[in-house]
Amino acid sequence: MGKLTWRKLLGWDRHPSDGHNGHDSWWDESRRRLLPQYHNEPLESAIHPQAVTEVALRLRHLIEECVPCELNPELVTRPHSKVITTKVIKAAKAAGGSEHAACVVFCLLVNKRWWKHQSLAELWDADLHNLRATACEVIAKQIIETEDDANYLMYSVLLKRYSIIVNGHPTLPANVIEKAVDLHALRVIGSSGYQKCINFLWRGWLVQDEDDPSTFVDYKDKDNTSYISHLDPDRMRAPMYQNVTQMLISFVYLVLYTLAMNSVNLEGNTGEVDFIEGLLYVFTIGFICDELSKFWKAGYQILSFWHAFNSLLYGLITTSLIMRFIALSHDVDDKARLHYTTLSYNFLAVSAPLFWGRLLLYLDSFRFFGAMLVVLKVMMKESIIFFALLIVIILGFLQAFIGLDYADDNTADSIVFIVQAMANALMQSPDFSGFERFSHPFGLILYYCFTFTVMVVLLNILIALYNSAYEDIYDNANDEYLAMFAQKAMTFVRAPDENVFIPPFNLIEIFCLTIPFEWWMSKKAYERLNDYVMATIYSPLLLVSAYFEMRTAAEIRGNRARGEEDDDTIEEWEQMSGDFDFEADGWGKTVISARSNLEEEPAVAEVKKLREEVEKLKEMIEGLAKAMVGNRPIVEGGEEGESSGSFK
């Protein structure tokens, strides 16, 4: 990221372009670290970066002209919008021409990022820039959902990687699937074509090419009904199977913890580590190695709430293990052995809420848990404002109480009492009895002020923030869940390891494969050895998954025989739809005459109808006038209208 200076920290450097290069640097670095690392050749853009940049700039000009000023966001986002019309959609498609049309959606997401950055740099026009960013999403969604060629949409538009030119150099290639997740583009993620692609990636129907992981190819045995063909350890790369395996291991991890807590080894002051506890600690070491491996390969950008949550859990269990080792270093008759053994179990016991809360990390693929986790995630972000204010207020009042205590007897011997009383006030259980001895009446008045500030002001601010966050997420719960599911799928697709060893099986990879064999064995032989080991480890899951994939292959063949998509399912209303012909019996015409025209407002339709009637009336009047002129008498020897002369 950009260099942090005191001018930036104090807010003195307010240039609109400040931080732009740093933002791009962070973007490139994060993209570099999230791509697979076992491919040595550099990734290349499917279209030359200069051409992609030109398309992006054309689209930027289009958005500027179509959204020239601040508008009601509903005018842009509603169906059949008068701002983002079909002409605008066609113009956006034409921005890439016939050769570069596949990168238009990618360029729209690039423009969304540009507008979002400009809204932060130019706060006076933030609403306009955010509206233009929304317009980019609306156009991208329309292009995705109106594309008829599914293969072109999936392989060329969504999965091919493109780059643009920044600071004279091409950025690292990225595809629409990844970029929409990174930018949290909910409308693009919620489109049907995008979700179909995510579904194919999740089920393993689209896999990374073994020779070029930057490209995706069809799973060749997707329609193979042979059971043996699906007993392939490479199928563990599918996000669906990795998620199931992680979920099962998480339940086993919880069972081991429960058994370890129900069999405390304190009898006879032995404190020995039994088999169940040993497995628990082995699992923990595997999880710690996995976290360190992710941090080593991806850097601090991957740090999130769940990484902090898991780190706290693993830290408590590691502390428990260290206490156990210290206990075992003492003699059986030593009281210190019992003390450290009891302390070890205490650390293990207080981690129980974290063990159960950890299950939510692997249950978020279910819609109920996923939606709730999205709400909790947003609420935790909103809590940052509350805790920032709370820390400042606590420090101020704490210093005041310590000063009053020190002014009485030149000693600050009531710090523990002060901290406990302030914590009780925060938990809405204040204790006013002890503050009378703090320079009465200053201490009591100060504590009243602190209690009022915390219990009345700050807690109501927190409640308002939570309420606002919940309403925002609840109104858009479906798209938020789809975005979270897409992000979860991409964490598996972006996995930097070619061979999938889920913790604690990663210990087998580290100590039984990588250290003894990888440094001297040929790549082909090492891959074969990894396949054998993975087939052995995941054999129970592979035996079950092969059966379901065999049934899915039969369904795919049936869909292809009917001319349908591979993932098509026959619903109840489709079972007998082919037995009726609504066009032949006239029902189709009745429906067409009864349906409303949603593309036009009723008032506009009435005005157009009135205009047509006025045009007809005008034509009738003109025809009548011509007929009257043709029937008028003509005077001989003079012009028309003269009184002299005779009629001819």
N, C-alpha and C positions, 0 to 999 in steps of 0.2 A: 504494500500500500504506500501511499504518498508519505513523505517525510513529515513527522509531527514537529511543529515549531511552537515557540511560545506565542507568536503572533496569531497562529491558528487557534491555539488553546484559549487565548483570551478574547478571540473574536475580532481581532483588529484587521485580519486579512479577509476582506469581504469581496474580493474580486469575483465576478460571476463565473469566470472560467477556472477559478481556483479549485483544485481537487479533481478536475476532469481527467487529467493524465493519470493521476493516481487511481481514479476509479477504473479506467481502462486497464491499468497495470494489474490491479486486483482481479479484474474480470478475467484477463488472460491467464494469470497465475492460477486462479481457482479452476478454470477450465483445463489447464494443463495437468493439474494434480488429480482431477476427477476422471480423466481418461485412462483406459487400460495401459499398464506400464510394460507389459510383456511383448509389445510390438515395437521393434527397433526403428523401423522406417518412419520418417515424419509424415504426419497426416497432411493431406492436400485437399483443397477446396474442389468440389465437383465442377464449379464454374470459376473462371478467373476472378480473383478478388476485385479487380478494378471494374469489371462488368457488374458484379454484385453491388458494389458501391454506387455505381451509376443508377442502377435500378432503385436502390434505397433513396437516393436523392430525388429521383423522379417522383417517388411516392410521397416524399416529404413535401414537395411542391404541391402535389395533388391535395394532401391533407390541409395544407395552409389555405388553399383556395376554397375547399369545401367547408372548412370550419374557420371562417375569417374572424369571428368574434365570439365572445362568451355567449353560450346558449344554455337553455335548459337541458341537462344531460338526457332527459327522457326523449327529447327530439332526436337524439343521435342513437340511442340504444333500443328504442321501441321497434317492433316489427313494422315493415313497410314505411320506414322512416322517409321523411321528405328531405333530410339532409344527406344521409347515406342511401342514395337511390340505386336502382339497377344500373343507371349510367355510370355512377361512381364506381360500382363494382367492376363493370366492364373496363373502365379506364384503368383501374388498378391492375387488372389482369394484363392489359395491353402494355403496362409499364415495362414488363420483361420481354415483350416481343414474342416471337415464335421460338426463339432459341433459348431464352433465359426465363421462361414463364415459371419454371419449377421453383425459382428462388424468391418469388414474390411474397409468399407467406413469411419466409425467413426475414426478408427485408422489412416487412411490416412490424415484426417483433423488434428488429433493430431500431426502427423509428419509435416504437413504444419506449424503448430504453432511452433514446435521445430526448423524447419529450418529457419523460420522468426526470431525467437529469436537469433539463432546462427549467422545469417547475421548481426544482430546489435552488437552482442558480438565480432565477428571476422570480422572486416571491410575489412581485407586484402583478405578474401574469400567471400565477400558479394555476388558477382555475382554468384558464384557457389552454395551457399546456397539458394539464391532466385530461381535459376533455378531448384534446387531439390524440393523446395516448389511448383513450377509450375508443376513439374512432378507428384507430389502427387495429385494435382487437376486434371490433365489430366487422370491419372489412375482411380481416383474416378468417374469422369464423364463417362468414358468408362464402368465401372462396372455397374453404374446406368442405362445407356442407353442400355446395352446388356442383362439386366435381363428380362426374359420372364414372370416370375410369378409376376404379378402386386401386388397381396395381400402381398406376401412375401416381396417385395421391400418396400411397403408402411408401413406395420406394424412392420416388423422386422428390416429392414435396416435403414429406415429414421426416424421412430417415437419411437423406443425403446431407452431407456436411458442406457448409459454405463459409466463406470468410469475406471480410471487408478490409479496406485499407484504413489504418489509423496511424498517424505520425509517420507516414511513408512506408509502413510495413504491414503485411497482412496479419490479421488476428488468427488465432488458432481456430480451425474449422469446428463448427457446431451445427447440430441439426435442430429442426423445429421442436421435436419432442423434448430435448434437453433444455432448450432455451425458454420454452413456455413454462417449464417447471421452475427454472431459475428466476424468471421474471414474475412468477405467480400470475400468469395471464389466465384468469379463470374462464373467460369466454372461449378462448382457444382450447383450453383443456376440456371444457364441457362440450365441445362439438362432437358430433357422432363419429366423424372420420378419425379424429384424434383418439377417442376412446376405443375405437376398434383396433387401432394400432397398438395402444397400451395393452389391450386384452390379448392380442397376439404375442406381444413381448412377455406378458405375465405367464401365459400358458406355455411358452417355449416354442411357439410355432414360427417365430422369427428369432434367429440366433445369430450371434456374431460369427463372421467368417474366421475360420482358424488361421488362414494366411493373412488376413487383413481385418483386425477387430473393429476398425472404423466403419466397416460396411456390414449390413445385415442381409441374410439370405434366408430362404424358406428352409424349415426343418424337413429334410428329404424323406423321412419315414412318417410324415404326418398322416398319410392315408394308407400306411402299411398295416394290414390286419394280422401280421405275424407277431406272436407274443415274444419270440426270441429277439426280434429286431429292436424292441423297445427296452431290452435289458442292457442299456448303455449307460455307463457312469457319467458320460458327458451330459446326460439329461438333468443332472443335479445343478447345472448352470441355470436352468429355468427358474425364474424368481418364485414361481408358485411352489416348487419343491423345496427351495431353500427356506421359504417362509414356514412351510409345514415342519421342516426339520428343526428350525430354530424354536418353533412353538413347542414341539415335543421335548426338546432338550431343556427348555425353560421349565416345563412341568416336572421333568425329572429332577432338575436342580432344586425346585421347591420341595419335592418329596424328600430328597436327601437332606435338606435343611430341617424339615419337620422331624425326620427320624433321628437326626443328630441332636436336636433339642429335646427329644423325648427319651434319650438314652445318655443322660449326663453321667460321665465317669468320675464321680467324686468318692465312691466307696473305697475305703482302704487308702485314701489319699494317693491314689495311683495317678490319675489324670492322664492316662494313656490315650493316644489317638487311635480309635478303632477304625474298622474298614469303611464305615459309612462316612465318618468325618474325613477320612483320607480322600474319599471320592469327592466330597464337598470342596475340599481345598484344591484338589486337582482341577476340578471344573473352574474354580475361581482363578487359578493361575492361567488356564486356557483363555478365559475371558479377558484377563488383564493383558496377556500377550496380543490378543486380537485388537484391543483398544490401542495399545502402543504401536502396533503395526499400521493401523489406520492413521494414527497421528503422524507417524514417520513418513508415510507415503503421501498423505493429503494435506498435512500441515494443520495449522490452527483453524482454518476456515471450516472444518467439519465439526468443530466444537458446537454443541447445542445443549438444550436442557437435558436430554436423555443421556448425553455423555457425562454431564455433571452428576446426574442421578446415579448412573452406574458406577462412576468413579467413587462416589460416597459409599455405595454399598460394598464395592470391592475393597475400599480402604478399611471399612469396619471389619470385614472378614480377614483381611491381611493382618490387622492389628490383633485380632483374636488368635490367629496362628502364631504371631510373634510372642504373644503372652503365653501361649502353650509351650513354645520352645523354651522360653525363659523358665517356666515351671518345671519342665523336664530336665533342665540343667541342675536342679537342686535335688537333694536326697529325698527319699520317700518320707522320712521322719521329720523333714524340715517344714516348719509352718509356712515358709515362703512358697513352697510348692503348692499348697492348698490355696494360698492367697492368689497367686498368679493364675492358677487353674480356674478359680471362681471368677476372677477378672476376665479371663478369656471367654467364659460362657456368658458373662454379662455383656460384653461387646457383641457376641453372637446373637444374644436375645434381642437387643435393641434394634437389630437390623431386620427384624421380622416385617415391619410395615414396608420396608424397601423391597423385600423379596416379593411380597404380594403385589405391590405397585408396579414391579418390573414386568408383570404379566401383560399389563396394558400396552407395553411396547410392541408385543407380538400379536395382540388382539385387534390392532387398529385396522386390519384388513376387513374386519366385519363393520358394517355400516353404523351400527349403534355405538360401538366403542369408538370408531373413527370420528364420528360427529362430536361426541363428547370430548375427545382429546383435542379436537380443533378449538372448541370453546375454551378448554383449560389453557391451551397454549396462548390464545389471545389474551385471556385474563392475566396470565403470568406476565405478559409484556406490558399490559396496562398497570400492573402492580409496581413497575419500576418507578413511575411518577410518585406513587404513594410512598414507597420506601426511600426515595431520594429526599422528599420533604421530611419524612419521619427522622431520618438520620441527622439532618441538620438541626431539627428542633430538639432531639434528644441530646445532642452534643451541647447545644446552648444551655438547656436547663440543667444538664449534668454538671457543667462547669459552674453554674450559679449555685447549685446545692453544695458542691464541694467547697466553693468559696465561703458560703455561710458556715459550713461545718468548721473550716479552718479558722474563721474569724472568731469563733467562740473560745477555743482552747489551743490554737496554733497547731492542731493535729487534725489530719483527715482520716479518722478511724471509723467512719460510718459509710464508707463507699459501698460495701456489700449491701447494707440496708437501703441505701439510695437507689442502687441499680435494681434491687428486688422490688421496691415500691414503684418505681417507674415501669417495670415490666408488668406489675399487677394492674396499674392504671391502663396500660395498653391492652391488657386482657379484660378490661371493663370490670375490674375488681379493685378499685383504689383503696388504700389504707391511709387515713389522715391522722391517725393517733400519734405517730412517731415524729411528726414534723413540728410539733410545738416547741421542741428544744433547739430548733435551728433558728437562732436569732429571732425569737418571737417578736412580732407576728410575720416577719418577712418569709420565713420558710413555709409557713402554712399558706400564706397568700400565693406564693410562687407555685406550690403544689396544686392549689386550686386552678391556677392559670394553666399549668401543664395538663391537668386532667381534662379541663374544658377543651383545650386545643386538640388533644389526641382523641378523646371520646366523641366530641361533637363535630369538630371541623374535619379532621383528617379521615376518620372512619366513614363519615358521610361522603367525602370525596371518593374514597375507595369503593363504596357501594355504588355511587353514580358511575364510576368508571367500569365496574363489573357489569352493571345493567346495560350500559351503552355497548360494551363489547358483546354481550350475549345477544342483544337485539340485532346487531350487525351480522353476527355469524348465523343466527337462527334464520334470518331472512334469506340467507344465501348458503344454507347448510349443504345442499346437494353438491353445488359446485366446489365448495370448500372440501368436502369429503373426496370428490373426484380428484382434486388437486393433491390432496394428501396421499391418495392411493397411487397417483402417477409418480409422485416423489418417492414413494416407497419402492415402486417397481424400478425406478431409475437408479436407486441405491444399489440394487442387485445387478442391473445391467452395466453400471459403471464400476463394478467390482474390479479392483486392480489385479486379482489373482486369476491365472488361467485355470488352475486346479482348485476346486471348491473344497476346502476343509473347514467346516463349521466348528467353532469352539464347542467342546474341548478337543476335537479331533485335529485342530491345528497344532497341538503338541506332537502328534504323530508326524505331521509334515515337517516340523522344525527339527525334532531330535532323531527321527528315523529315516527321513528322506533328504531334507535340504542339507543338513550338516554332513552326513556321511557320504552322499552320492552326487549331489548336484554339481559340485565343483570339479568332478573328474569325468562324469558320465556324459555321453553324447545326448543331444537334445531329444532325439527320437527314442532312444532307450529309456531316458528319464521320463518321458511322457508315457511310455508303455508301463513303466513301473508305477507311476502315479495312477494310471487307470486300474491296474490290478488292486492297488491298495484301496482306492475309492470304491471299486466294485465290492470289495470285502466289507468295508465299513458300512456302506449304504445298501447292502444287499436286501435287508428286510423292506426298506422303503421302495427299492427298485422293483421288487417282486410285486408289490401292491400297485405301484404307479404304472407298471407295464400292462397290467390287466385293464386299468381304466383307459390308458392310451389306446389299447387294442379296441375297446368299445367305441372310443371317440373316432378312431380311424374308420370304423364301419359307418358311423353317422356321417362323416365327411364324404365318404363314397356315395352314400344315399343322397346327400345334398347336391353333389356334383351331377348325379344321374338326373335329378330334377332341374338342373340348370341354376341352382341357387348357390349362395356363398357358402364357404366352408363352415362358418359358425352359425348358420341359419338353424332355427328351431321352428317346428310346426306348432303353432298355437291353436287354441280351440276354435277361434273364428276363421282359421285358415283351412281347417280339415275338410270342409264341404264347400268352400268358396268357388271351386272350379266346377261345381255341378249346376251353377246358375249363370245365366247370361243376362245381365241387367240392361245391356244395350239393345238386345233383341226385343225384350218385352216393353221397352219404352221408359223404364224406370230411370235410366241414365239421363234422358232428356228432362224428366221431371225434376231431378236433383239439380241439374245445371240451371234450370229456370228459377229454382227456389233459393239457391245459394246467394250469399251476399258478396259484393265486390269489396274485399278488404283493402285493396290497394288505393281506393279513393274514399275520401270523406263523404258522408251523405250530402252535406251541403254543396260540396264540389260537384257531385253527380247531378244534383238538382239544377245547379247553375249551367252545367253543360247541356242538360236536357232543355232548359229554357233557351239557351243560346241556339240550339238546333231548331226549336220552334220559331224563334225570331228570324232565323235565316230563311226558313220556309215561308213565313209571312212576308218577308222582304221580297222573295222571289215572286210570290203571288201578286204583290202590289206592283212590282216592275212589269210583270206580264200584263196585268190589267191596264197599266198606263200605256204600254205599247199598243194594246188593242184599241184603246180610246183614241190615240193619236192616228192610228191607221184608218179609223172610221170617220174622222172629221171631214166636212166638205171643203173642197178646194175651189177658190174663186178664180174664174178665167180672166186673164188680162191683168192680174194684180196679185200681190202677195196675199198669203193667208191672213185672214183677220180684217182685211179692208172691207168697207161698207159699200163701195161702188162696184159696178160690174155685174155680170149675170152668172148664174151657176151653170157649170158645164154638166 
